[in-house]
């Protein structure tokens, strides 16, 4: 009898730890929502099926070799015809799975770069390092939601679009002055600063979507969430908190190829232990603590 109970418990643990975001979008990138945008609907931001696939190709051309170099395989489910306004990540054995939905790409608040940021978030569940989600006191494979957001701008967007003409691209964007000011302070070249600015405007699009889905006011660069958690929150932070995290990732000038640790949340990041002044994860979801455990 005890053996049977143990088998059931272990089976449940495996099922929970194999999934960071449900394939049906119920616990995906965005909070649970029943919004469905049919493929018959044309997005006002012009993300059609060709751009949907192009963005995935751009990001995965960089990260597929990295993941394969770790001994894993990659499967991207391109669900253009699915109207779900979400995205999700899973892992089955050595297979990294990303589920990207057309409904999200067609939402009127998502830009092309915003969609890339969502994909980077899903990659963050696999590659973002600590803090990781825990189930029954066991650490799973998946970086938590806040860390996946941080990874999106700290590593992924910067790496995927480093060779683009970002200075030309940002000329067509309506950029908040604070973004320009902070990116110029942190980065020494105009090209690096332009990439920082571009990543933040992408994150603004993504965060606006999150706020809309939660029926909240749109988040703003200059109104950060000043709340502090008593312990690290693994679930979805509110949209303002998530925008703050994206901004922190964009302003952290750690090497884009620098290693992130599955055990130490400080490794490869800007952090308070090293007395960094910029790029710090917001305390609205992150509780700084001892290496390997977050209280």
C-alpha angles and dihedrals in degrees: 000000000000090000091054092050090050092051091051091048093049091047091052091048091052092049092051095044094049092065132059095168125016118250089234091056096244092125099017134124091306128045117270112293138158097215113134123186112192122222086244088072117089115216116233087222091061100239098153127169093275093055091042089059094039093057091049090049092049095052098037094049085067100038104037092071090047093052092044089050087060090057097258133116126227130226119182113190105207101201099179095153093050111097096206112132097218145065132221146193131216139171126212113182105304094343119107109208127197122184115200120183130208092218091067093048091051095052110117093232095055119092125193090262091044089058089051089053091055090052089049089052090055090049086050091065087062102035107020099096126209138032092059130182115264127210120189088348090303120119112236129208093258129095109223125255098266093047091049089054090049092050091051093068100021093058120349106054092039092050096043095049103030093112096047122106091256094165090062093043096054092052087075094049129091099233126192109239091232091059092053092045096050096042090050090050094052103038124060100206130056090233093056092045091050091053090050090051093047092050091051094051088050089052091050089058092049093047092048089057091050091051092048092051090051092044092240132138113274111268121247132211093228098047105065123185104258097189120118126213121222090221134011111285113222095188130079112301117214118275096260091051090050093050088051089053093050089050090051091052092049091051096048106099097196112138109280090227093048116126123256119208128229089211109031116056091195098059113102093000139095105257147166094245089067090042093241113174100204136039096036118155111248119258088223085089107000125075112195111224147136120328112275097015134061117204 
